[in-house]
Amino acid sequence: MEFFDWFFPEQAQAAHLRSLARRTQRRERRSIRNRSDINKRVDSLEDDVGYMALLLGTLIQKVDEKGLVTRAEVREAISELDAIDGVKNGRLDVNILKGMGQ
């Protein structure tokens, strides 16, 4: 405890509370900036996923039109791959997909 704090406890307490308030404000501003950065990243990822869905849909349509693979065959392959990770949930763990290419 400092000399000032000893003789003027109310003022010391007020100074401490102001310091805490400033720190809290700085943390809140940082948190707002971080949320903004996260929102930008999520928006970017949503754009990327939308583009990938468009690209994949286009490829499926073209191979079906050319008679290389039918949409039914694609659905069947999706069902088989969905079960590869042991859970039929309409998704595939990316790590399993990466391992398939090796």
Phi, psi and omega in degrees: 000132181278164180303313180301316181297326183293316184270338181229067186296324180295317179293322178296318179295318179297318179296319179296318179295321176297320179296316178298319180296318179297317178297318179297318178297317179297317178298318180295319177297318177298318180297319178296316178298317180297319178297321179296317177298317180296317179298320178296318180294320178296316178301317179296317178296320178296320176298315180298315180296319178299318178295316180297322178296318178297315180298313181296317178299320178296315180297317179297317179298315183292317180292329176291316179298323182278354178078014180286317180214137177272161177297326177297321178294323177295315178301318180296316179295321178299315180298318179295314181293327179299327182278348185301324182272006176087359181226118177273096183226013180076016181220163176224130178300127183302325181296325176293317178299318178297320180292334180290334182277356183262000000 
